[in-house]
Amino acid sequence: MITWRDKMSIDNGGVIDQDHKHLIEIINRFGEIAADGLDKEEAAEILYALKFYTQTHFGREEQLQNLVSFPYADAHHHEHVNLIKTLDTAIQHFKESDGEQQERLHVEIQEMLHDWLINHILFSDLKMQMYVDAMKKHASIFGALKDLEVDVT
């Protein structure tokens, strides 16, 4: 379970923080479904929703970075690309799994998502903090991720 902490804030509750909080909700939902008895179809749906929201968030974040000439934009983009590849592989393996293997993969995917999100926010995204004022001028073009039409509950 991931809990939002103030030290994870990039833009003081702005569009990036809101996106991150929504991604945390999805990742936590993926983790919670095992407590109710792991439903492979529901888990796969959540992973697909996570991929959609992650790609949408990455696009928004990268747009903001480009608009403010963020110096680490290329490296950041490559991190994003690598996560999507990892997520694609995880989804494929999960869909092909059964029984015990499926439960093990669920735990592994949950741990990977937890570690990746926390590490990415704390070590990559926090570098954007000094560009927040410039980003906020452009952030108004984005709505909230949670308002997009993919339901993961």
N, C-alpha and C positions, 0 to 999 in steps of 0.2 A: 504494500500500500504506500503510495506516495502522498505526502502531506506538503502543501504549499507552505513555504517559509519566506519571510521578507527578504532574506539574503538571495533568493532566487529572482527577485524583481529586476527587470531590465528597464522598464519605462514607467515605473510608479503607477501601475494599474492600467496602463494604456493597452493598445492593441496587441502588442507582443505578449505582455503578461496575461491578458485575457485568453489569447490563443493557447499559451502554455497551460493555463488552468484547465481549459477544455480538453487538451490532450491528456492531462493528468486524470481527468474524470474518465476518459475512455480507457486508459491503461488500467486504472483501478477497477473499472467494470470488468475488464478482461480477467483480472485476478480474482474478482469476487465470484465469477460464475462457477468456479470449481467447488465452492462451498455448497452450492445448490445441486451438485451432481453435474459433472462436466457434460455439456451438450455441445457436440462437435459443430453442428450447424450454427448455433448461436455464437460460439467462439469464433468461427470463421467469419461470420457477419461483422462481429466487433473488430476483427483484424482488418477486414476490408474497409470498414468505416475509419479505422485508425489510419490506414494508408491514405485514404482520400483526404482526411483532415490534415494529415502530416504534409502531404504534397501541397495542399492549399496554403497551409501555414508557411512552408518553406518558400513558396512563390512570393507570398506577401513580404516575408522577412527579407528576401533577396531584393525585391523591388525597393524597399525602404533603404537597404544598404547601398544600392546603386544610386539612388537619388541623393544620398549624402556623401558619396565617394568614400564609403567604408573601406579602409585599407586591407582588411582581411577577407573581403568578399569572395575572392576565388577559393581560398582555403575553406571557407565556410560552405560554399556551394559544393565542394567535393565531399565534405562531411555529410551534407544532405543527400547527395547522390548515393554514397555508400550506405547510409541508413536505409534508403528505399530499396536498394539491392538486398540488404540483409533482411528486411521485412518481407520482400517478395519470396526469398528463399524460405523463411520461417513459415509463411502462409502455405507455400507448396508442401513443405514437409508435414505441416500440421494436417492439411487436407488428406494426405496420403497415409496418415497414421491411424492406428486402432488401439483400443484398450489401454494397457499399461504404457505403451510407447506414447500414446496420445497424452496421457496424464503427465508423463515425464517431459514431453515437449512443451506442454502448457506451462509448466514450472520454469523451464529453460527460457521460453519466450518472455514470460513475465519478468524474470530476472534481467534479461537482456534489455527489455524496454525500460525498466526502472533505471538500470545503470546508465544506459545511453542517454535518456532524457536528463537525468540529474547531472551527469558529467558534461553533456553538451551545453546545458544552461549555465552551469557554474564555470566552465573553462573556455567556452567559445562565445556564447551569447553575451556574457557579462562584459565582454570587450566592447559591446555596442553602447554601453552606458554613457560614455562621453559624447555620443552622437545623438542622444535621446532628444534633446531640444530641437535639433534639425529634423529628426525623424517625425516628431509630433506634428510638425507643420504639414507633413504629407500623409500622416496616418488617417486623417479624416476620410480618405477615399475608401477605407475598408470598413465593412460591417463586422459583426461578431461571428466568429466561426460557429459558435453554438446555434446560430440562427439559420445555418444551412440545413437543407432538408434530409439529413441522414440521421435516423434514430438508432441509438445503440442501447436503449434501455429495455 
